[in-house]
Amino acid sequence: MKRWQLQEAKNRLSALVREAQRAGPQVITVHGRDAAVVVSREEFERTRHPKGALKEFFRRSPLRGVRLDLERSRETGRKVDL
């Protein structure tokens, strides 16, 4: 992913959008920190409407059938002197 400083992104918005369409998500930084991501409409729609139901996702999981220890600890935490 290419990173664009905010000022550069504002000045070259058309290029930023074309690059998101061509090469994928583009990161915009503010003061050197990631602040936003520009994605193509196609990418946005794909992530906004995932394929299939959640139960189907779990059915296809490679972890299906793994036994998990889901018992909750009965510890109350550390003792506090009042």
N, C-alpha and C positions, 0 to 999 in steps of 0.2 A: 504494500500500500504506500502510495506517495503521500508525503506530508506537505501541506501548504500553510504558510503563515497567513493569518487572517487578512492582512493588507493585500498580500499577493492573491488570495482567493477572491477578494472583492474586485481587484483590478483585472483579473483574468477569469471571471466567472464562466464565460462561454467555454474556455479551454478546460476548466475544472469539470464542467458537466460532460463535455465530450470524453474526457479521460475516465470519468466514472462509468460511462457507457461502454467504453472500449476495454479498459483494463481492470475495472472493478472498483471497490470502495476507495474513497479518497479522504484522508484525515485532514481536518483543519485544526491548527494549533493557535492558542492564545497565550502569549508570554511563555512559549516553549512547552506548553502542556496541551495534550490532546483535549479538544473541546467539542468537536462535532465530526460526524462522518457523512459524506455525500455518497449516495448510492444511486444506481440507475433505477428507473421505475420498475423494470423487470425484476431486479434484485429485491426491491422493496416489496413487491407483490408476492414473490416467492417466500420471503420470510414472514410476511404478514399473514398468509394463509397456508400454514403447513399442510402437507399432504397426510391424509389419514387421521384416524382417531387416536387418542392417547392410549387406549387399551391395545390398539394394534401396534403401536410403538413398543410397548412393554412385551407383547407377544413375540416380536421379532428380536428382542434384545438378546445379545450373546450371554447375558447374565441370567437368563430365564432358567429357573430351577435351582439357582444357588440359594443355599439356606443362610438366612441372615439371623443374627442374634439381636432381636428387637426388645429384649427385656430391659426395662428401665431400672437404673440404679436406685436403691431405696435410701442411699446416703443423704443426710440432710445438710451436708457441708461441714465447714469447720466450726468448732466450738468457740463461742464469743463470750468473754467475761464482761458482765455488766456491772 
